[in-house]
């Protein structure tokens, strides 16, 4: 059974050049999302070299831009691509956010990927201790 879901999707909410950059980040993230976790971690470690830590506002703006441009990243099932695209988009701007991969603490099992800044999940609808972290890329 499927559940109806309303998703905010407005790609014209930003300028053309910014939209192209965000779409590039989403395309890279979708390719990266098909890789095993070990390879994703290696790529993100390489991406994070030389980048400055992002502020919470910068990471939220990057996440909002990804959601505005990509319908696949905006849905509930798009957490892996959304989090990777946000990290890639932050890196394009010389910033880095912590990428986290984990699972729900209580049954039933549900894997989830998200980004954090200063130990706080960025714009996630769950409380901070809702998921058990398997690994992070700080």
Secondary structure by P-SEA (a helix, b strand, c coil): cbbbbbbbcccccccaaaaaaaaaaaaaaaaaaaccaaaaaaaaaaaacccccccaaaaaaaaaaaaacccccccccaaaaaaaaaaaaaaaacbbbbbbbbbbcccccccccccccccccccccccccccccccccc
